[in-house]
Amino acid sequence: MFSSLSRSVGYFGDNLFHDVIEVQYRLKNSGFPDLVVDGNCGQKTVAAISQGNARLDATVPPASDMPVSGGVRRNVRKSELNVFYNGVYVR
């Protein structure tokens, strides 16, 4: 069973060892079989997170599906989103 992350993982993440292990394990089992699960958030892990986010971006609904608040539709920038990839928080 997966545990939850205590901090963020990624290029600007806190990258605590146990959180990086969790993210690497999930990425390895979600289409990145060559990723080494070593607890080090290096270039390959960051690249896998980016590629995973790119896959996610392809499935995000268009802005027209965003709720309207106060009569004004607000487009959300990717940087404002908390991104989850297969249950893993990444930024």
Secondary structure, 3 states (H helix, E strand, C coil): CCCCCCCCECCCCCCCHHHHHHHHHHHHCCCCCCCCCCCCCCHHHHHHHHHHHHHHHCCCCCHHHCCEECCEECCCCHHHCCEEECCEEEC
